[in-house]
């Protein structure tokens, strides 16, 4: 993911989904360390619901692809 896309998804997670900064930072670190997908890391750690996970993937479809 490009740096611009990363900042856009972070903005979406914080502003639209209202995730705490700590949750976003944890998920970013874990996804980079384990080379995992950021949305899946958020869900695996219980930081987002399935509904929120769907919204994240909808966002990716709209803005990244």
C-alpha positions in Angstrom: 0.0 0.0 0.0 1.4 3.4 -0.9 2.1 6.0 1.7 -0.8 8.1 0.5 -3.2 5.2 0.7 -2.0 4.4 4.2 -2.7 7.9 5.4 -6.1 7.8 3.8 -7.1 4.5 5.4 -5.8 5.8 8.8 -8.0 8.9 8.4 -11.0 6.7 7.5 -10.4 4.4 10.5 -10.0 7.3 12.9 -12.7 9.7 11.5 -15.4 7.5 10.0 -15.1 4.4 12.2 -14.0 6.4 15.2 -11.3 3.9 16.2 -9.0 5.0 18.9 -5.4 6.0 17.9 -4.0 3.2 20.0 -6.0 0.6 18.1 -5.0 1.9 14.8 -1.3 2.1 15.8 -1.4 -1.5 17.2 -3.0 -2.8 14.0 -0.5 -1.0 11.8 2.5 -2.4 13.7 1.1 -5.9 13.7 0.3 -5.8 10.0 3.8 -4.6 9.2 5.5 -7.1 11.5 3.5 -10.1 10.4 3.0 -8.9 6.8 -0.7 -9.2 7.4 -3.7 -7.4 6.0 -4.5 -4.3 8.1 -8.3 -5.0 8.0 -7.8 -8.6 9.1 -5.4 -7.6 11.9 -8.0 -5.2 13.1 -10.6 -7.9 13.1 -8.4 -10.6 14.6 -7.5 -8.4 17.6 -11.2 -7.6 18.1 -10.7 -3.9 17.3 -13.5 -3.9 14.7 -16.8 -5.7 14.3 -17.7 -7.7 11.2 -19.9 -4.8 10.1 -16.9 -2.4 10.4 -14.7 -4.9 8.5 -17.2 -4.8 5.7 -17.1 -1.0 5.7 -13.3 -1.1 5.5 -13.4 -3.4 2.5 -16.0 -1.2 0.9 -13.7 1.8 1.4 -10.8 -0.2 -0.1 -12.9 -0.9 -3.2 -13.9 2.7 -3.6 -10.6 4.5 -2.9 -7.7 2.1 -3.5 -8.7 0.0 -6.5 
